[in-house]
Structure formats: C-alpha cells, structure tokens
Amino acid sequence: MTEMTFQEAVVAAIVEEMERDPTVFNLGQDIGPIYNGAMHSARGLSDRFGADRIIDTPISETAMTGAGIGAAICGMRPIVQIMFAEFLGLTITPLACEAAAMWYKSDGQISVPMVIRVLCGAGPHRGHAEDYIGLVAGVPGLKVVMPSCPGDAKGLMTAAIRDNNPIVFFEHMGIYHGPRQEVPAAGEAIALGKADIKRHGRDVTIVASGMMVQRSLRAAEKLAGEDVSAEVIDPRTLVPLDLDTVLASVRKTRRLVVVSESWRTGDPLSDMTARVAEELAGEGPLRIARAALQNTPRPFALSLARASMPDLQDIINAVRKVKDDTK
C-alpha cells in the first residue's frame, strides 16, 4: 500500500475521482492556474486538469456555494473549496436552505451531490482555527465528515465525492502535513456513517474526533501504565453518526469520555452524550465526562490557542474521573 500525508491523501482521492468521473470538478479560492493550489489543499490539480475543471473563483463563499449547488442540480459533482471553516457562516443560507433541503422539497426528485472542503483546527500557523461543526451538523440533510488520519481521509473523500448528498468535509490543519501512513488502494472508499475503533479496551470508552483522536490514543497509551484499558473510537462521520458502535462499547465499559476540539455548546459529540444517556442510563450506572474547547472565541496567539484546547493531561484526568469508583 502507498504511504501519504493527510494532505496528499485527500488530493489523491480527488485526482482518482476526477479521472474516473468527468462530472467531478473543483471550484474555489486560490486553486486555479495562477496559484496551482498555493495552500496545498489543491496542489497540482490545475496543471493536471486545466481551467475547465479547476476553476478559480472570486472571494465570495456564498457565490462559490451557490454555483456548486446549481452545478450539482444540473448533473455535475462539484467540490467547493471554501478554504477555512471560519467562513462557513457565509455559506449557510444556500447550504442549509437550498442544498440540504432540495431532496426533501422536491420529494426525492432532485439531489445535490456536492462536497464542501474546509480547513480547520489549531495547526502550525496562527488563525483560521474555528470549525463551526455545530453550525452545519445541526442542519438536516447535510452530512459532516472529519477524518483523523491519511487512510481515512483518502477513503472518506472518495466516498464523499460519490455520495448524492451535500457533504461538508473538514480537514484539520494540525495533522495536514503529519507523518505518512498507508492509504486505501485507488478507488477504494470508506463507508460514510461508520465509526472506527482505533484501540480496543475494556475499562472506559473514549470518543474523539479530528486531531483529538491522536491525542486520545496517546492518553490511552499512558493510561495503560496505570492498568486502565481505554477503547478509543473515531466516529469519522459526525453526521450521520454511528451510534451503534459507541453504544456497544459503552455498554461494555459503562464509562464514556468525549474529547473534541469544537466548542462544548452545539458540538455534535455533545449531542451524542445525550443519546448515549437516553439509551443506556436505565441499564445501570453510567459515568460520562467531556473534554472540549473552552467556550471562548479561538485565540490568535499560538500559546493561547493551545491552552484553550484539551491537552493530554485533560484527557487523562477525564478518564480518571469516570474511572474513580469511590465517587
């Protein structure tokens, strides 16, 4: 199998799907021949496919999204590069009122097969860390994907492009140029709505998304030295959420720790904790803890940005809290 970085894996999936399906095309900011993917997220695509399929747009996220919706309704499969998730608010009217609702409003006659790509998360550079996942996850009709590693990124992007629904695809900048890992073979998709158990355990269930998956795996490794066996689950697709996999794990451990880089309020993983409680609380004792982003605007300074996020010790403390049987 080929090894790639997260960024290389996403672009590879797009290349494969564009070569396979002539209806797939890209539009967005700084992706055309002048820049040729200056922000890495579309590197090399313009040289390979030309201006007819890699279309540079004016800086108007609303216009990009609207153009993508129109093209999708007419039979194309656009990939819209919004650049950063902090600009999702500028897309919400066409995305929510048109793209997400079109299948419902047309009684299933019109679909909108479109992928919105956004960079998010605290990475090596300042700014643009907001994800606003709660904003789009709360819109019926939108699918929300957030891979945590190169292999998942490639397989999920392949599935997203082929899907007949509008999808917001989050790419975390903190893992964008990280270590290379094995990725699926050409054309191999990973099913949307299926979680992955990254580490099996018996004592506590940790559900984490994005970069927090890697942090949770490191925490689980340290906790193993305390004879605490942690199971780490990556939902991969936040909407639709694979609740069955989470429930099966928490039924076994009776302890759940949720780790997210999104704000606590409105985070889809926060909603997941309520659903777990609804399903399992009546079956016996159930302990839940959360480690999430503080409810403040994302700081600009790198030191403050990192301080606002759950760190390794926060995750370990949350596990110890639910594991403490004396309370």
Secondary structure as the mmCIF struct_conf table of DSSP 4:
data_model
#
loop_
_struct_conf.conf_type_id
_struct_conf.id
_struct_conf.beg_label_comp_id
_struct_conf.beg_label_asym_id
_struct_conf.beg_label_seq_id
_struct_conf.end_label_comp_id
_struct_conf.end_label_asym_id
_struct_conf.end_label_seq_id
STRN STRN1 GLU A 3 MET A 4
HELX_RH_AL_P HELX_RH_AL_P1 PHE A 6 ARG A 20
TURN_TY1_P TURN_TY1_P1 PRO A 22 THR A 23
STRN STRN2 VAL A 24 GLY A 28
TURN_TY1_P TURN_TY1_P2 GLN A 29 ASP A 30
BEND BEND1 GLY A 32 GLY A 32
TURN_TY1_P TURN_TY1_P3 PRO A 33 TYR A 35
BEND BEND2 ASN A 36 GLY A 37
TURN_TY1_P TURN_TY1_P4 ALA A 38 MET A 39
BEND BEND3 HIS A 40 HIS A 40
TURN_TY1_P TURN_TY1_P5 SER A 41 GLY A 44
HELX_RH_AL_P HELX_RH_AL_P2 LEU A 45 PHE A 49
TURN_TY1_P TURN_TY1_P6 ALA A 51 ARG A 53
STRN STRN3 ILE A 54 ASP A 56
BEND BEND4 ILE A 59 ILE A 59
HELX_RH_AL_P HELX_RH_AL_P3 GLU A 61 ILE A 73
TURN_TY1_P TURN_TY1_P7 CYS A 74 GLY A 75
STRN STRN4 ARG A 77 PHE A 84
HELX_RH_3T_P HELX_RH_3T_P1 ALA A 85 THR A 91
HELX_RH_AL_P HELX_RH_AL_P4 ILE A 92 PRO A 94
HELX_RH_PI_P HELX_RH_PI_P1 LEU A 95 ALA A 99
TURN_TY1_P TURN_TY1_P8 ALA A 100 ALA A 101
HELX_RH_AL_P HELX_RH_AL_P5 MET A 102 LYS A 105
TURN_TY1_P TURN_TY1_P9 SER A 106 GLY A 108
BEND BEND5 GLN A 109 GLN A 109
STRN STRN5 VAL A 115 CYS A 120
BEND BEND6 GLY A 121 GLY A 121
BEND BEND7 PRO A 124 GLY A 127
HELX_RH_AL_P HELX_RH_AL_P6 ILE A 133 ALA A 137
TURN_TY1_P TURN_TY1_P10 GLY A 138 GLY A 138
BEND BEND8 VAL A 139 VAL A 139
TURN_TY1_P TURN_TY1_P11 PRO A 140 GLY A 141
STRN STRN6 LYS A 143 VAL A 145
BEND BEND9 CYS A 149 CYS A 149
HELX_RH_AL_P HELX_RH_AL_P7 PRO A 150 ARG A 162
BEND BEND10 ASN A 164 ASN A 165
STRN STRN7 ILE A 167 HIS A 172
TURN_TY1_P TURN_TY1_P12 MET A 173 GLY A 174
BEND BEND11 ILE A 175 ILE A 175
TURN_TY1_P TURN_TY1_P13 TYR A 176 HIS A 177
STRN STRN8 GLN A 181 GLU A 182
HELX_LH_PP_P HELX_LH_PP_P1 PRO A 184 ALA A 185
TURN_TY1_P TURN_TY1_P14 ALA A 186 GLY A 187
TURN_TY1_P TURN_TY1_P15 LEU A 192 GLY A 193
STRN STRN9 ASP A 196 ARG A 199
BEND BEND12 ARG A 202 ASP A 203
STRN STRN10 VAL A 204 ALA A 208
TURN_TY1_P TURN_TY1_P16 GLY A 210 GLY A 210
HELX_RH_AL_P HELX_RH_AL_P8 MET A 211 ALA A 224
TURN_TY1_P TURN_TY1_P17 GLY A 225 ASP A 227
STRN STRN11 ALA A 230 ASP A 234
BEND BEND13 ARG A 236 ARG A 236
STRN STRN12 THR A 237 VAL A 239
BEND BEND14 PRO A 240 PRO A 240
HELX_RH_AL_P HELX_RH_AL_P9 LEU A 243 THR A 253
BEND BEND15 ARG A 254 ARG A 254
STRN STRN13 ARG A 255 TRP A 263
BEND BEND16 ARG A 264 ARG A 264
TURN_TY1_P TURN_TY1_P18 THR A 265 GLY A 266
HELX_RH_AL_P HELX_RH_AL_P10 PRO A 268 LEU A 280
HELX_RH_3T_P HELX_RH_3T_P2 ALA A 281 GLU A 283
BEND BEND17 GLY A 284 GLY A 284
STRN STRN14 ARG A 287 LEU A 293
BEND BEND18 ASN A 295 THR A 296
HELX_LH_PP_P HELX_LH_PP_P2 PRO A 297 PRO A 299
BEND BEND19 PHE A 300 ALA A 301
HELX_RH_AL_P HELX_RH_AL_P11 LEU A 302 ALA A 307
TURN_TY1_P TURN_TY1_P19 SER A 308 SER A 308
BEND BEND20 MET A 309 MET A 309
HELX_RH_AL_P HELX_RH_AL_P12 LEU A 312 LYS A 323
TURN_TY1_P TURN_TY1_P20 ASP A 325 THR A 326
#
